[in-house]
Each structure stands twice: as structure tokens, then as C-alpha cells.
Amino acid sequence: MDPRPVPSPPGGPPVSNASVLLQNDAGAYLLHLRDNLPGIWEPGSWALPGGGREPADRSLAETARRELREETGLDLAALEPFAVETATGIDGSPVLIQVFFPLFKSVS
């Protein structure tokens, strides 16, 4: 897990959400269908596994790992920051999401 803090843009909203970009050997990406419930962010849409940082999360990488476990059952030891994307929150405000990708060690 990468303990480095993710910087927030000056004057912008903090990066407080994380997701994981997973691709299989065939080139397909793992997405999950969000619950179609009133009051949740982007209900009924396809999304990367991820979510908001909770007080117990020590870093956004830990948020990403926790959300990945909760939503897929996968537990990845190492994640690397990939990009920060901007989504639109329920109230129309920008929401910054740190996207991570897994680091797999090659076997010699």
C-alpha cells in the first residue's frame, strides 16, 4: 500500500474518494453495477469499484483496498496511484477521485 498522501489541487475540493482500475489478461475492465437506490451517488450506473474515505482509513490507498474488498471480495496488497478524475456529486459540485491500479510482482 502506498502511504504517500494524495495532494489536493490548490483552491479545489479535497481528494476524498478512491477507486481501483483492474484489467484482466483479455483487456476487459472490472466494473460493478451500483445499487439503484435513492440518495446514493450515481444509482444504477456502472462504475469502478471504490468509494469515499472513512475516518478509520489511514490513506486513500487504504480506502481503495477496503472498498475493493467490500464490493468484490478481492484483497490486493499493493496499489499505485494512477490518475485523479473529477466526477459530479449529487449536489452538482466536483468530486475528486484518486484512481489506483494494482502492482503485481513478476515471478522469475
N, C-alpha and C positions, 0 to 999 in steps of 0.2 A: 504494500500500500504506500502511496506517495504522500508523505506528511506535509509537503510544501503547501502553503496557503495559496489559494487562487485569488489573484488580485481583482478587485472590482474597478471598473472604469472610473476615472475621476468625475465626480458630479453625477454619476449614474446610479442606478439601483445596485444593491449588493448581489453577488452571485450566491444564491442560497438554494439552488436546486441542482441535481446531478442526474445524469443518465449514462447508460453504457451502450456502446456501439459494438455489437457482436456479429461477426460474419462467419459462415461455415465454409468448408472447402469448395462448395459449389458456387460460392459468391452470393448466397442469399443472406439477408439480414434478419435478425430476430426482432420481431415486433410483438406487442401484446395489445389486445383489444381492451380499451379502458371501459370500466363499468358505465352503463348508461343511466346514471342516477343524477337527479337534480342537485345542484350545489357543488359538484366536483368539477375540476378543471378538465375541459375538453372531453365531456362524456361521450361514450360511444365511438371514439376515434382510435385509430391505430397509432401507437407511439413506441418509442424506445423504452425499455424498462428503466424506471427511475422515479424520482420524486423529490420532495422537499427535505431539507436538512432538519433533523430533530435535535433538541438540546443535548442529548447524550452522544451525538455524532461528533467525534474529535476533528473531522475534516470532511471535505466534500467527497474525497475518495471513499471514506467510510460510509457516507450517505449512499453513494453509488453501490457499494458492495452490499449494504443492508437491503436496499430496495431491490437489487437483483435477486438476493436470496428470497425475499418475501414474494416477489412476483413470478419467479421462475424456478426456485429451488437450487439455482446454481450458486456456488461459492468460489469466487476467483480470488486468489491470493494477491495478485499484483495488477494494478490498473495504472495507466499512464494518461495524463491529460491530453486530449485531442484538439478540442475547439470549444469556444463558448458561443452558444446560439442564443438568439433573442426570440422569445415567444411572446404571445399576448395573454395577459392574465384575465381572469373573469371580469375584472373592472375595466379592462382595456389598457391597463398600464403594462410597460415592458417587464418581462421576467427573464432574467439571465440564467441559463442552464449550462453548467460545465459538463461537457460530454467527455467520457473516458473510453479508452479501448483497453482490452486485456493485453498483458505481456505474457507471452508463453516462452519458456526457456527451451532452446533446442536441445535435443538429446544427441550426444556424439557417439 
